[in-house]
Amino acid sequence: MASQSDIIDLFNIFHDGTIENSVIDGNTWHFEVFIPYLASRIEKYFTSFRVSIFNLKSFRFEGWLRESNTGASDVLEFSSIFQEELSILSAEEKEGIVVVSCNIASPKSKFCGGNLRFQCGPVRVFDESGKEYTIDQLDELCKAYWNEWSRRTPKI
């Protein structure tokens, strides 16, 4: 299990992944990260990872309103947050709070993105076969992908 500080690294590793199938069970947040480019490095037909974050507290979504210059709006109800398709942009820690910045591509949403904000304890990550991964293992998987990508991509 990884700690809250590792969760920042985890969400940054899952950059461009989409948070799906979110469920709160007591104070544990279970969800999948749909990220085929990374998951398929384990097994070619894999598309996602399963994540469980324990001891979840102070969970909220601070949405960025789509209409220009109208500020932000908090959505506190968990089910409302995950009616949106949240694509992970980045993560950081601010004063002991995990802040995950997300994009919302759907033009039908009143939000263009926002920040998930929460405190938590440890996290566990599994591939589609049920094998558990450490943050270090996921980081190596991610680095290997981006190293290969940079070798394939022509330099300008």
Order of alpha helices (4+ residues) and beta strands (2+ residues): alpha-beta-beta-alpha-beta-beta-beta-alpha-beta-beta-beta-beta-beta-alpha
